[in-house]
């Protein structure tokens, strides 16, 4: 039996409103139907990204000590090691991220959720086929950075609104810690 990839599932969600409705109505049943293991007593919440809102999930813990090569992975690792930083990140994510030197485009909000034994969070990313390139993205593509890489500001600070993807080597934690 062929394996369904995350990309195939996302394409189905983005192209078929009925599939997206199934995910939103009963995310636990939808995800387990694709083989994602979810504890029986856990609740699953879906958070949908948009051009003006980026959602991020902190796992309960990270196995091992992975080098943080992108700003999202760095934030996650610091939040899991530093309770004061985590509290600040959860209560005021945009200011906390800006305080770490990560540029966030004007008009982009940030929400951060924490997975727990009782609640798992699933982020539905924006469909890249429906997102238009803004001037910064066009400049990045023209300059060779390419869409999906980590563009930076003039002083080489990463732009969070343009960064996507789980840390290299997979997600930061469990199966729903995927940041696409």
N, C-alpha and C positions, 0 to 999 in steps of 0.2 A: 504494500500500500504506500503510495507516495506521501512524502512529508509536506505539510503546508507550511510555508515560511511566513514570518511576520509581515513581510512586504506584500505577499499575496492576500493575507487577511485584511491588511489596511486598504489595499486596492478595492477589495470587495466592499468594505465599509464605505469608502469614499464614492464608489460608483453606484451602489444600490441602497436607496433610502430605507428599504425594508430591512436590510442587514444592519444598518446603523441603528434603526429603531429597536431591533432585537438586542443589540449591545446595550443600548441605553435603558431598555425596559428591564432586562434581567442579565446584568453583566456577568454574574457568577456562572450561570448556565451557559451563556455564550462562550466565555473563555474556557470553561472545562470541556465544552464541546470540541474545542480545538486542542485539547490535551494539556492545557495549562493547569498544573496542580494547585488547587486552592483548598485550604483546610475546611472541613465541613461547617465549623461554626463561624467562619470568617464572612464578613460583609465586604462587597466590592463596590467602590465608588468610581465613577467615570468622570474625568475632567477633560474638557475639550479645549485645546489650544485654538487661538485665533491670531490674526495679525497683530492685535492689540493686547493679547494676553498669553503669557507663557506659564505653564504649570510644571512644577518639578516635584519629585517624590524623594524623600529621604527614606532609605531602607532602615530596618531595625538595627542592622549591624552590617559591617563589611568584613568578609572573610579575608584574612591576610592583610598585608600592607602594600597596596599597589601604588606605583608612582602616579601622581596626578599630573596628567599631561594637558588637560584642558581646564578652563575655569570652573565648569560645572562639577567635575570630579574633585577639584580642590575644595570647593565649597562644601560638597557632601562630606568629604573626609574630615574637614575641620569641624563641621557641625556635629559629627558623630564622636569626635574626640573632646570637644570643648562645649560643655553644657551652657555656659553663658552666651557663647556665640550662637549656638543652636536656638536658644530662646529668642535672641535678637533677630535671627534669620526668620524664624517662624512668625514673629509679631510684626516685623517691618522689613520684608524681604528686599524690596527695591533699594532702600537706603543702605541696608547691610551690604548688598552686592556692590553698590556704588562705592561704599566705603572701602571695599577690597580692591578698588581700582579697575573694576570691570565696567565698561561703558554700557549703558542701557538706553536704547533709542527713546526719544521723547514719545509719549503716547503708548508705550508698552508697559503693561502692568505685569507683576510677577506674583504668583501664589506658590507657596511651598506646603506640602503635605507630608505627614510622617506615617509610614506603614507601621502597623502593630499586629499583634496576634489576632485582634478582633476585626480590624479594618485594613483592607488592602486598596491601594489607589492605582488606577490605570489612566494614563494620559493618552488621549487620542490626539495625535499631532495634526497640524494643519495640512491639508492636502497640498503638496507642493505644486501640483498642476494648476491649482486655483489661486496660488499666491503670486502676485505680480512683483517683479523686481523693482525696488525703489532705486533712487539715484546712487546710494551707497553700494547696493548690491551690484548695480551696473558697473560702477567703478571697480569693484573687487573683481568682477568677471573680466573686465577689460584689462586689469592689471595682472591677471593670471591667478588670482586667489581662488576663483571658482565658487559657485554656489554650494554651500554645505561645508566648506572649509571654515576656519575661524578667522574672519576678517578682523582687522585691528584698527584702532584710531591712529591719528598721526603720530602719537607717542607710543605706538606699539601695544596699547592696552586692548585686550579682546573685547569684542562687542557681544554681549550676552544674547541680545535678541536675535542674532544671526547664528548662534551656536546651537547645534542639535546633535543628538546621538548619545548613546551610553558611553561610559569610559571605555577605552580600548580594551578588547578582550572580553567584552560582555557587559552585562548590567552591573550596577553597584552592589546588588544584593540578590533578593529573590526574584521569582519569575515576573512579578508585576512592577519591578523597579526599572522597567525599560523606559528610557527617555529617548524618544525617537526624534 
